[in-house]
Amino acid sequence: MAVTNLFIKVEIEHDQREEPQKLSAEICRNILKVHGVRSAELSSFTTVEESG
């Protein structure tokens, strides 16, 4: 069986009080429920400030 690493960018909108690390942990927990997923983790994040 082959093992492939997928690097997926996910852009989310969230309240400023919500921490990106906690949100990503929840996303990772959900990804791990998918059949065949062996691991999921946050490698980095950036915050984009909205202009206007």
PDB file of N, CA, C and O in Angstrom:
ATOM      1  N   MET A   1       0.850  -1.177   0.000  1.00  0.00           N
ATOM      2  CA  MET A   1       0.000   0.000   0.000  1.00  0.00           C
ATOM      3  C   MET A   1       0.893   1.237   0.000  1.00  0.00           C
ATOM      4  O   MET A   1       1.912   1.258   0.691  1.00  0.00           O
ATOM      5  N   ALA A   2       0.536   2.245  -0.747  1.00  0.00           N
ATOM      6  CA  ALA A   2       1.304   3.488  -0.825  1.00  0.00           C
ATOM      7  C   ALA A   2       0.858   4.455   0.271  1.00  0.00           C
ATOM      8  O   ALA A   2      -0.302   4.447   0.682  1.00  0.00           O
ATOM      9  N   VAL A   3       1.780   5.279   0.734  1.00  0.00           N
ATOM     10  CA  VAL A   3       1.488   6.358   1.686  1.00  0.00           C
ATOM     11  C   VAL A   3       1.868   7.662   0.999  1.00  0.00           C
ATOM     12  O   VAL A   3       2.980   7.797   0.488  1.00  0.00           O
ATOM     13  N   THR A   4       0.949   8.619   0.986  1.00  0.00           N
ATOM     14  CA  THR A   4       1.173   9.907   0.344  1.00  0.00           C
ATOM     15  C   THR A   4       0.908  11.017   1.341  1.00  0.00           C
ATOM     16  O   THR A   4      -0.098  10.987   2.051  1.00  0.00           O
ATOM     17  N   ASN A   5       1.798  11.998   1.403  1.00  0.00           N
ATOM     18  CA  ASN A   5       1.598  13.190   2.240  1.00  0.00           C
ATOM     19  C   ASN A   5       0.866  14.233   1.420  1.00  0.00           C
ATOM     20  O   ASN A   5       1.311  14.586   0.328  1.00  0.00           O
ATOM     21  N   LEU A   6      -0.247  14.728   1.930  1.00  0.00           N
ATOM     22  CA  LEU A   6      -1.011  15.789   1.285  1.00  0.00           C
ATOM     23  C   LEU A   6      -0.895  17.047   2.131  1.00  0.00           C
ATOM     24  O   LEU A   6      -1.149  17.009   3.335  1.00  0.00           O
ATOM     25  N   PHE A   7      -0.523  18.138   1.529  1.00  0.00           N
ATOM     26  CA  PHE A   7      -0.438  19.418   2.223  1.00  0.00           C
ATOM     27  C   PHE A   7      -1.579  20.284   1.696  1.00  0.00           C
ATOM     28  O   PHE A   7      -1.570  20.705   0.539  1.00  0.00           O
ATOM     29  N   ILE A   8      -2.552  20.542   2.552  1.00  0.00           N
ATOM     30  CA  ILE A   8      -3.784  21.204   2.138  1.00  0.00           C
ATOM     31  C   ILE A   8      -3.910  22.538   2.868  1.00  0.00           C
ATOM     32  O   ILE A   8      -3.809  22.604   4.093  1.00  0.00           O
ATOM     33  N   LYS A   9      -4.129  23.585   2.103  1.00  0.00           N
ATOM     34  CA  LYS A   9      -4.345  24.908   2.684  1.00  0.00           C
ATOM     35  C   LYS A   9      -5.843  25.087   2.931  1.00  0.00           C
ATOM     36  O   LYS A   9      -6.657  24.866   2.034  1.00  0.00           O
ATOM     37  N   VAL A  10      -6.201  25.486   4.150  1.00  0.00           N
ATOM     38  CA  VAL A  10      -7.590  25.714   4.517  1.00  0.00           C
ATOM     39  C   VAL A  10      -7.697  27.142   5.027  1.00  0.00           C
ATOM     40  O   VAL A  10      -6.986  27.525   5.956  1.00  0.00           O
ATOM     41  N   GLU A  11      -8.572  27.923   4.433  1.00  0.00           N
ATOM     42  CA  GLU A  11      -8.796  29.308   4.855  1.00  0.00           C
ATOM     43  C   GLU A  11     -10.131  29.360   5.583  1.00  0.00           C
ATOM     44  O   GLU A  11     -11.157  28.963   5.033  1.00  0.00           O
ATOM     45  N   ILE A  12     -10.119  29.853   6.826  1.00  0.00           N
ATOM     46  CA  ILE A  12     -11.341  29.899   7.620  1.00  0.00           C
ATOM     47  C   ILE A  12     -11.607  31.320   8.099  1.00  0.00           C
ATOM     48  O   ILE A  12     -10.684  32.116   8.272  1.00  0.00           O
ATOM     49  N   GLU A  13     -12.867  31.621   8.309  1.00  0.00           N
ATOM     50  CA  GLU A  13     -13.264  32.868   8.955  1.00  0.00           C
ATOM     51  C   GLU A  13     -13.640  32.511  10.381  1.00  0.00           C
ATOM     52  O   GLU A  13     -14.313  31.508  10.620  1.00  0.00           O
ATOM     53  N   HIS A  14     -13.206  33.331  11.327  1.00  0.00           N
ATOM     54  CA  HIS A  14     -13.506  33.041  12.723  1.00  0.00           C
ATOM     55  C   HIS A  14     -13.522  34.323  13.534  1.00  0.00           C
ATOM     56  O   HIS A  14     -12.978  35.349  13.125  1.00  0.00           O
ATOM     57  N   ASP A  15     -14.146  34.240  14.669  1.00  0.00           N
ATOM     58  CA  ASP A  15     -14.182  35.350  15.606  1.00  0.00           C
ATOM     59  C   ASP A  15     -12.764  35.590  16.125  1.00  0.00           C
ATOM     60  O   ASP A  15     -12.013  34.633  16.316  1.00  0.00           O
ATOM     61  N   GLN A  16     -12.390  36.827  16.352  1.00  0.00           N
ATOM     62  CA  GLN A  16     -11.041  37.147  16.810  1.00  0.00           C
ATOM     63  C   GLN A  16     -10.704  36.511  18.152  1.00  0.00           C
ATOM     64  O   GLN A  16      -9.530  36.335  18.477  1.00  0.00           O
ATOM     65  N   ARG A  17     -11.725  36.166  18.933  1.00  0.00           N
ATOM     66  CA  ARG A  17     -11.482  35.530  20.232  1.00  0.00           C
ATOM     67  C   ARG A  17     -11.103  34.066  20.087  1.00  0.00           C
ATOM     68  O   ARG A  17     -10.515  33.486  21.000  1.00  0.00           O
ATOM     69  N   GLU A  18     -11.432  33.459  18.947  1.00  0.00           N
ATOM     70  CA  GLU A  18     -11.113  32.049  18.730  1.00  0.00           C
ATOM     71  C   GLU A  18      -9.658  31.898  18.297  1.00  0.00           C
ATOM     72  O   GLU A  18      -9.185  32.615  17.416  1.00  0.00           O
ATOM     73  N   GLU A  19      -8.970  30.979  18.914  1.00  0.00           N
ATOM     74  CA  GLU A  19      -7.558  30.757  18.605  1.00  0.00           C
ATOM     75  C   GLU A  19      -7.400  29.823  17.410  1.00  0.00           C
ATOM     76  O   GLU A  19      -7.999  28.748  17.386  1.00  0.00           O
ATOM     77  N   PRO A  20      -6.595  30.220  16.407  1.00  0.00           N
ATOM     78  CA  PRO A  20      -6.390  29.370  15.233  1.00  0.00           C
ATOM     79  C   PRO A  20      -5.879  27.974  15.591  1.00  0.00           C
ATOM     80  O   PRO A  20      -6.243  26.999  14.932  1.00  0.00           O
ATOM     81  N   GLN A  21      -5.048  27.866  16.617  1.00  0.00           N
ATOM     82  CA  GLN A  21      -4.519  26.564  17.017  1.00  0.00           C
ATOM     83  C   GLN A  21      -5.641  25.638  17.489  1.00  0.00           C
ATOM     84  O   GLN A  21      -5.637  24.449  17.169  1.00  0.00           O
ATOM     85  N   LYS A  22      -6.589  26.168  18.238  1.00  0.00           N
ATOM     86  CA  LYS A  22      -7.695  25.347  18.725  1.00  0.00           C
ATOM     87  C   LYS A  22      -8.632  24.957  17.588  1.00  0.00           C
ATOM     88  O   LYS A  22      -9.130  23.832  17.543  1.00  0.00           O
ATOM     89  N   LEU A  23      -8.870  25.894  16.670  1.00  0.00           N
ATOM     90  CA  LEU A  23      -9.708  25.584  15.519  1.00  0.00           C
ATOM     91  C   LEU A  23      -9.060  24.507  14.653  1.00  0.00           C
ATOM     92  O   LEU A  23      -9.736  23.592  14.183  1.00  0.00           O
ATOM     93  N   SER A  24      -7.758  24.620  14.446  1.00  0.00           N
ATOM     94  CA  SER A  24      -7.070  23.627  13.620  1.00  0.00           C
ATOM     95  C   SER A  24      -7.052  22.259  14.298  1.00  0.00           C
ATOM     96  O   SER A  24      -7.112  21.233  13.620  1.00  0.00           O
ATOM     97  N   ALA A  25      -6.972  22.235  15.610  1.00  0.00           N
ATOM     98  CA  ALA A  25      -7.015  20.959  16.324  1.00  0.00           C
ATOM     99  C   ALA A  25      -8.350  20.265  16.090  1.00  0.00           C
ATOM    100  O   ALA A  25      -8.397  19.047  15.921  1.00  0.00           O
ATOM    101  N   GLU A  26      -9.422  21.025  16.078  1.00  0.00           N
ATOM    102  CA  GLU A  26     -10.745  20.453  15.810  1.00  0.00           C
ATOM    103  C   GLU A  26     -10.829  19.949  14.373  1.00  0.00           C
ATOM    104  O   GLU A  26     -11.383  18.877  14.130  1.00  0.00           O
ATOM    105  N   ILE A  27     -10.296  20.692  13.432  1.00  0.00           N
ATOM    106  CA  ILE A  27     -10.280  20.258  12.039  1.00  0.00           C
ATOM    107  C   ILE A  27      -9.483  18.959  11.903  1.00  0.00           C
ATOM    108  O   ILE A  27      -9.912  18.034  11.213  1.00  0.00           O
ATOM    109  N   CYS A  28      -8.329  18.894  12.559  1.00  0.00           N
ATOM    110  CA  CYS A  28      -7.505  17.680  12.510  1.00  0.00           C
ATOM    111  C   CYS A  28      -8.243  16.477  13.094  1.00  0.00           C
ATOM    112  O   CYS A  28      -8.164  15.377  12.547  1.00  0.00           O
ATOM    113  N   ARG A  29      -8.958  16.678  14.200  1.00  0.00           N
ATOM    114  CA  ARG A  29      -9.736  15.584  14.793  1.00  0.00           C
ATOM    115  C   ARG A  29     -10.757  15.045  13.798  1.00  0.00           C
ATOM    116  O   ARG A  29     -10.972  13.837  13.705  1.00  0.00           O
ATOM    117  N   ASN A  30     -11.378  15.950  13.060  1.00  0.00           N
ATOM    118  CA  ASN A  30     -12.374  15.521  12.071  1.00  0.00           C
ATOM    119  C   ASN A  30     -11.724  14.822  10.887  1.00  0.00           C
ATOM    120  O   ASN A  30     -12.274  13.849  10.372  1.00  0.00           O
ATOM    121  N   ILE A  31     -10.574  15.295  10.449  1.00  0.00           N
ATOM    122  CA  ILE A  31      -9.867  14.654   9.338  1.00  0.00           C
ATOM    123  C   ILE A  31      -9.462  13.239   9.715  1.00  0.00           C
ATOM    124  O   ILE A  31      -9.520  12.339   8.876  1.00  0.00           O
ATOM    125  N   LEU A  32      -9.052  13.023  10.966  1.00  0.00           N
ATOM    126  CA  LEU A  32      -8.624  11.700  11.404  1.00  0.00           C
ATOM    127  C   LEU A  32      -9.762  10.673  11.370  1.00  0.00           C
ATOM    128  O   LEU A  32      -9.509   9.469  11.410  1.00  0.00           O
ATOM    129  N   LYS A  33     -11.000  11.139  11.298  1.00  0.00           N
ATOM    130  CA  LYS A  33     -12.146  10.235  11.221  1.00  0.00           C
ATOM    131  C   LYS A  33     -12.318   9.658   9.815  1.00  0.00           C
ATOM    132  O   LYS A  33     -13.052   8.688   9.626  1.00  0.00           O
ATOM    133  N   VAL A  34     -11.636  10.258   8.823  1.00  0.00           N
ATOM    134  CA  VAL A  34     -11.740   9.792   7.446  1.00  0.00           C
ATOM    135  C   VAL A  34     -10.942   8.505   7.305  1.00  0.00           C
ATOM    136  O   VAL A  34      -9.804   8.424   7.768  1.00  0.00           O
ATOM    137  N   HIS A  35     -11.523   7.514   6.678  1.00  0.00           N
ATOM    138  CA  HIS A  35     -10.885   6.200   6.510  1.00  0.00           C
ATOM    139  C   HIS A  35      -9.527   6.331   5.835  1.00  0.00           C
ATOM    140  O   HIS A  35      -9.416   6.964   4.785  1.00  0.00           O
ATOM    141  N   GLY A  36      -8.513   5.751   6.416  1.00  0.00           N
ATOM    142  CA  GLY A  36      -7.181   5.732   5.818  1.00  0.00           C
ATOM    143  C   GLY A  36      -6.274   6.871   6.230  1.00  0.00           C
ATOM    144  O   GLY A  36      -5.081   6.838   5.931  1.00  0.00           O
ATOM    145  N   VAL A  37      -6.806   7.885   6.912  1.00  0.00           N
ATOM    146  CA  VAL A  37      -5.956   9.000   7.342  1.00  0.00           C
ATOM    147  C   VAL A  37      -5.144   8.541   8.542  1.00  0.00           C
ATOM    148  O   VAL A  37      -5.697   8.106   9.552  1.00  0.00           O
ATOM    149  N   ARG A  38      -3.827   8.641   8.419  1.00  0.00           N
ATOM    150  CA  ARG A  38      -2.937   8.166   9.476  1.00  0.00           C
ATOM    151  C   ARG A  38      -2.533   9.271  10.443  1.00  0.00           C
ATOM    152  O   ARG A  38      -2.297   9.001  11.621  1.00  0.00           O
ATOM    153  N   SER A  39      -2.448  10.507   9.969  1.00  0.00           N
ATOM    154  CA  SER A  39      -2.114  11.621  10.851  1.00  0.00           C
ATOM    155  C   SER A  39      -2.593  12.926  10.239  1.00  0.00           C
ATOM    156  O   SER A  39      -2.790  13.020   9.027  1.00  0.00           O
ATOM    157  N   ALA A  40      -2.779  13.934  11.086  1.00  0.00           N
ATOM    158  CA  ALA A  40      -3.160  15.278  10.655  1.00  0.00           C
ATOM    159  C   ALA A  40      -2.596  16.238  11.689  1.00  0.00           C
ATOM    160  O   ALA A  40      -2.723  16.011  12.892  1.00  0.00           O
ATOM    161  N   GLU A  41      -1.975  17.304  11.221  1.00  0.00           N
ATOM    162  CA  GLU A  41      -1.379  18.268  12.150  1.00  0.00           C
ATOM    163  C   GLU A  41      -1.295  19.645  11.522  1.00  0.00           C
ATOM    164  O   GLU A  41      -1.308  19.779  10.298  1.00  0.00           O
ATOM    165  N   LEU A  42      -1.209  20.655  12.348  1.00  0.00           N
ATOM    166  CA  LEU A  42      -0.999  22.035  11.912  1.00  0.00           C
ATOM    167  C   LEU A  42       0.499  22.269  11.812  1.00  0.00           C
ATOM    168  O   LEU A  42       1.217  22.113  12.800  1.00  0.00           O
ATOM    169  N   SER A  43       0.977  22.642  10.636  1.00  0.00           N
ATOM    170  CA  SER A  43       2.411  22.917  10.494  1.00  0.00           C
ATOM    171  C   SER A  43       2.710  24.394  10.675  1.00  0.00           C
ATOM    172  O   SER A  43       3.778  24.745  11.176  1.00  0.00           O
ATOM    173  N   SER A  44       1.790  25.271  10.277  1.00  0.00           N
ATOM    174  CA  SER A  44       1.955  26.709  10.476  1.00  0.00           C
ATOM    175  C   SER A  44       0.639  27.392  10.146  1.00  0.00           C
ATOM    176  O   SER A  44      -0.267  26.775   9.586  1.00  0.00           O
ATOM    177  N   PHE A  45       0.538  28.656  10.491  1.00  0.00           N
ATOM    178  CA  PHE A  45      -0.630  29.431  10.090  1.00  0.00           C
ATOM    179  C   PHE A  45      -0.242  30.890   9.944  1.00  0.00           C
ATOM    180  O   PHE A  45       0.730  31.347  10.545  1.00  0.00           O
ATOM    181  N   THR A  46      -1.002  31.612   9.148  1.00  0.00           N
ATOM    182  CA  THR A  46      -0.834  33.048   9.000  1.00  0.00           C
ATOM    183  C   THR A  46      -2.186  33.692   9.210  1.00  0.00           C
ATOM    184  O   THR A  46      -3.215  33.091   8.900  1.00  0.00           O
ATOM    185  N   THR A  47      -2.199  34.887   9.724  1.00  0.00           N
ATOM    186  CA  THR A  47      -3.433  35.637   9.905  1.00  0.00           C
ATOM    187  C   THR A  47      -3.422  36.808   8.949  1.00  0.00           C
ATOM    188  O   THR A  47      -2.462  37.576   8.896  1.00  0.00           O
ATOM    189  N   VAL A  48      -4.508  36.937   8.187  1.00  0.00           N
ATOM    190  CA  VAL A  48      -4.627  37.998   7.213  1.00  0.00           C
ATOM    191  C   VAL A  48      -5.553  39.066   7.795  1.00  0.00           C
ATOM    192  O   VAL A  48      -6.709  38.790   8.116  1.00  0.00           O
ATOM    193  N   GLU A  49      -5.040  40.266   7.924  1.00  0.00           N
ATOM    194  CA  GLU A  49      -5.854  41.360   8.423  1.00  0.00           C
ATOM    195  C   GLU A  49      -6.703  41.902   7.285  1.00  0.00           C
ATOM    196  O   GLU A  49      -6.197  42.174   6.196  1.00  0.00           O
ATOM    197  N   GLU A  50      -7.997  42.056   7.541  1.00  0.00           N
ATOM    198  CA  GLU A  50      -8.897  42.597   6.515  1.00  0.00           C
ATOM    199  C   GLU A  50      -8.693  44.098   6.418  1.00  0.00           C
ATOM    200  O   GLU A  50      -8.590  44.782   7.437  1.00  0.00           O
ATOM    201  N   SER A  51      -8.635  44.614   5.197  1.00  0.00           N
ATOM    202  CA  SER A  51      -8.493  46.062   4.992  1.00  0.00           C
ATOM    203  C   SER A  51      -9.857  46.661   4.715  1.00  0.00           C
ATOM    204  O   SER A  51     -10.743  46.013   4.159  1.00  0.00           O
ATOM    205  N   GLY A  52     -10.003  47.902   5.112  1.00  0.00           N
ATOM    206  CA  GLY A  52     -11.241  48.607   4.788  1.00  0.00           C
ATOM    207  C   GLY A  52     -12.095  48.827   5.905  1.00  0.00           C
ATOM    208  O   GLY A  52     -13.168  49.412   5.755  1.00  0.00           O
TER     209      GLY A  52
END
